[in-house]
Amino acid sequence: MGFENKRVAIVGGGLGGMAFLNAALYTGLKNVQLYEQASQFGEVGAGVNITSNANRVLDAFGLQESMTRKSSRQLPSYMEYHNYKTGDYVGHIGEFSKPPARLLHRAHLLDSLKERVPKSCLNLGKHLASVDRNTTAGSAPYTLRFQDGSSADADIVIGCDGIKSNVRRDMGLGDDPNYSGQVVYRGFVDYKDLPAETAQLLRKTVNFRGPKRHVLILPIGNKETQTDRAAVIGFMSEPIEAWDTEGWMARSDIDSLHEHVREWCPAVQDIIAGLRKGSPDGKMLKQALYVRDPIDKWYEMKEGGQKDAGIILLGDSVHSTLPHQGQGTCMAIESGIALATVLRHWKTDNLEDAFKFYQDLRKPRTDRVTQTSYEAGKLASSDSPDEMDKSFNPDALMERMKWIMEYNVLEDLRVKGADYLDFQDSRL
Ligand SMILES: Cc1cc2nc3c(=O)[nH]c(=O)nc-3n(C[C@H](O)[C@H](O)[C@H](O)COP(=O)(O)OP(=O)(O)OC[C@H]3O[C@@H](n4cnc5c(N)ncnc54)[C@H](O)[C@@H]3O)c2cc1C
């Protein structure tokens, strides 16, 4: 049974939409099309950390080799913490579980997610304007209307169009995202632009904890492929009134980040100097961090009693989270395999039951990640970091996050889906 032959339309070709498309191909959904507004695939110039829980899924898709080729290797610890002012080491936490975390450029992860996808599934330059809920007999349940005047029919629509989701708004969920109180500065430093000692330190994932601010370094890529760089993520508290652009992302002067960390330790000053060397116009990416409150219902069903048509959300459109546990993409990857498995292997033709199963499987976990990521941000940028250094407890920090990394969504689907999913020809 299931919905393997239904026309599935994915709106949004970011990491979430592409993860779902990979899951759809892996599980054997036969009629899937992805619509992305941009004229070509691209990701913001930044690093990303993909942890064990999501790598388990990507490895099942066969992407381990492709990702490892582009990721940093043999990280000596999961995260090392340093005092912002003295630069002193205050502790570290180790790897959580296997497969280990992979740190790479976001564009390289997108490349891996594109590798196995037939071009015939990908539709670029398609900005979704609205979704028609058709009522005429014989017409498709849904028609996607794009800004270029074109359209596409679908039975099942998956909104993977990010935190400002049009699909979500079109479902009547008009709530506004909340400003977190923090902006994030993002850029890269080439290791050759750093003094040797600082370069060596930043070959590890390092977190400089400061007052209501912290600077996180992800060592992405590797020497063999000449992709190794220190990805800089500076979380700074700024009032939203100071934000000078309509969008949430802009190019900002590196000076603006420097203002926040002028009194910080020499290694952080080296990072600022390295950023300047690598940026001819003296600018870097700046993004205001928003998050949405969890919602009760992630889907809507086609009115008029049709049991096998509906619209559902996945990724930042429904479970966005602050990035303090590095989980937004990882959650979208987990949700992707969960939704694709449910659509492909559901035992009956009742889509609402299938959607509900997916939501019940995912929502408690993604809600908890949203809540704990908010708390993790408070811990990372403490009001009194000097006090916290004294009581810093890496074991407690690890304990806080273990449940995220040790989780196996494939196993959860097997166990919780035993009565509802037909696993006969499943690769799970
Ligand atoms: C500073 C920072 C660091 C982060 N670090 C990590 C990390 O280390 N690990 C991790 O797991 N997560 C991390 N995240 C979270 C991660 O970036 C997001 O959770 C993830 O990118 C969400 O993917 P998405 O596909 O749901 O949304 P998006 O990435 O926003 O993609 C949405 C896509 O939809 C398209 N789109 C939008 N509207 C339309 C439309 N109307 N029609 C057609 N297409 C449309 C967009 O062009 C885009 O391609 C971080 C986030 C931030 C801000």
The ligand as a Gaussian input file, in Angstrom:
#p B3LYP/6-31G(d) Opt

LIG

0 1
 C       24.760000      30.101000      12.409000
 C       24.120000      28.794000      12.100000
 C       24.859000      27.637000      12.226000
 C       24.258000      26.405000      11.987000
 N       25.006000      25.278000      12.147000
 C       24.418000      24.073000      12.007000
 C       25.177000      22.872000      12.209000
 O       26.388000      22.914000      12.464000
 N       24.532000      21.667000      12.085000
 C       23.197000      21.582000      11.783000
 O       22.663000      20.466000      11.705000
 N       22.463000      22.706000      11.564000
 C       23.026000      23.926000      11.666000
 N       22.293000      25.067000      11.432000
 C       20.857000      24.946000      11.063000
 C       20.678000      24.746000       9.566000
 O       21.343000      25.757000       8.857000
 C       19.204000      24.760000       9.183000
 O       18.447000      24.060000      10.119000
 C       19.000000      24.082000       7.821000
 O       19.723000      24.751000       6.836000
 C       17.506000      24.089000       7.469000
 O       17.334000      23.555000       6.196000
 P       15.956000      23.758000       5.420000
 O       16.180000      23.096000       4.117000
 O       14.832000      23.340000       6.281000
 O       15.801000      25.342000       5.244000
 P       16.694000      26.321000       4.377000
 O       18.122000      26.005000       4.492000
 O       16.254000      27.701000       4.761000
 O       16.266000      26.028000       2.879000
 C       15.031000      26.438000       2.364000
 C       15.096000      26.362000       0.851000
 O       13.819000      26.685000       0.333000
 C       13.939000      27.607000      -0.717000
 N       12.710000      28.392000      -0.737000
 C       12.284000      29.292000       0.184000
 N       11.104000      29.810000      -0.183000
 C       10.768000      29.219000      -1.352000
 C        9.657000      29.354000      -2.224000
 N        8.636000      30.196000      -1.954000
 N        9.624000      28.584000      -3.349000
 C       10.632000      27.713000      -3.634000
 N       11.714000      27.575000      -2.848000
 C       11.777000      28.315000      -1.710000
 C       15.163000      28.427000      -0.345000
 O       15.744000      29.059000      -1.480000
 C       16.067000      27.357000       0.257000
 O       16.862000      26.715000      -0.729000
 C       22.888000      26.316000      11.623000
 C       22.148000      27.494000      11.463000
 C       22.759000      28.719000      11.700000
 C       21.940000      29.962000      11.551000

